Amino acid sequence: MLDIDHFKKVNDTYGHQGGDTVLRALGTLLTKQYRITDILGRYGGEEFGILLLDTTTEMALSLAENLSSELANTAILHDQKEIKITISFGITQINESFKSHDQWIDMADKALYQSKQNGRNRATVLNCK
């Protein structure tokens, strides 16, 4: 899972149209960065979910790092003003200990929350034992 850091501030500063511009720009970056086998979508608000098939935790961290780097080098323009954003990630690897998809999503959400608590603009991995 990934979430745009301080998205409310973007909407408060640039209006909801500015927020929509940011969401579209991130969506475009996501579709460019990820592989054809990956499944991605908007989960709600400024949160996105990405299912990385046949991917190790290390590979997922690398993809998150690449996306953050690409985002840092991307100019998001709205009304001739540049909007800079960062994103936080929560990563978990599915395994047999998950009894339902809800547990898997909850684990990724907890990892995302830890990224936010630890300063944002980072990825955190949590896996079931």
N, C-alpha and C positions, 0 to 999 in steps of 0.2 A: 504494500500500500504506500501511497505517497500523498503528501498534502502540501499545499502552498503555504509557506510561512507568512503570518501576519496578513492574511488575505482581507480581513475586515478593514485594515488600514488602507489597502489598495482601493476598495470600494468607497471608503470615506473620503479619500484624497482625490480620486479620479472619477468617482461616480460608478454606477453599476455598468455603464457602457465600457468604462476603463477596465473593470473587473472581467467583463465578457471578452474584451480584447486579450487580456492575460490568459484566460482559459483557452481561447482559440489558439494562441501562440504556443502554449504548453501542449495542447493536443497535437498540433503540427509537429513539434519536436518529438513527442512520444512516438508518433507514427513513423518518423524518420529514423529514430534511434533503435527501435526494437525490431526483432526478427519476424518473419512472416508466420512463424509457429507460435509466437506470443499472442496472448489474448489480453487486450487492454480496454478499459472503459472508465467512464466517470462513475464513481461510487456514490457521490452525493456532494453538493456544494463545491468545495475546492479540493475534494479528495478523489483520487483515482486508484483503481486496482489493476494490477498487472499479474497475469498468470504466466510464468516463465517455464515452459515445458522443457524437460531434459536439461535442467540447469542446476548446477551446484550453488551452494551458498556463496562461495567465492566469486563465481561468475555473476551472480545477482548483485553482489557488492560492486563489482567492476562496472556493470551496466548502470547502476545508480550513480557511481562516480563519474562515468562518462556523460550521463544526462545532466548532472549538476554542473560539470565543466562546460558543456555545450550551452546550457542556459545562462551561465555567467558571461558567455561571449556573444549572446544574442540580444539585439536591441529590440525591445518590445515598445512600439510607438503607439500612442493614443493622443489625438489632438496635438500633434507635433511635440509631445513630451515623452521622454523615455521613462518607462516603468521598469525598475529592477526588482526581481524577486529571487527568492531561494526556496528550496523545497526540502522537506524532511521525509525519510523513508522508514518504513517498518517492514522487515523481511523475516519470513519464516519458511522453513522447508517442510512440505507435507510428508507425513510418514504414517505408519500403521497405528500409531497411538491416538491419532485423531479419529473420533467416532462419528463426526459429522463435519460438514463444511463450515458450520457455524463456529466450531472450536478453532478451526484453521484461521478463519477471518478474525476471530477474537484475538488470537495470538499475534497476528500481523498488526492488529490495531494496538495491542499493548506495546509492541516494539516501536510503532510509530509514536505513541505517547511518550515513550522513553527518549526518543530522539528529540521531541519537543522539550521535554524536561531538562535535557542535557545541553540545551543551547540552540537547537534547531540547525538547519542546513547540514544535516548528517544522516547517516543510515545506521540503524540498530538492528541486530539480529537476535531473535529469540526462537529457540527450538524446544520442542517437547523432549523430555528425557525418555 
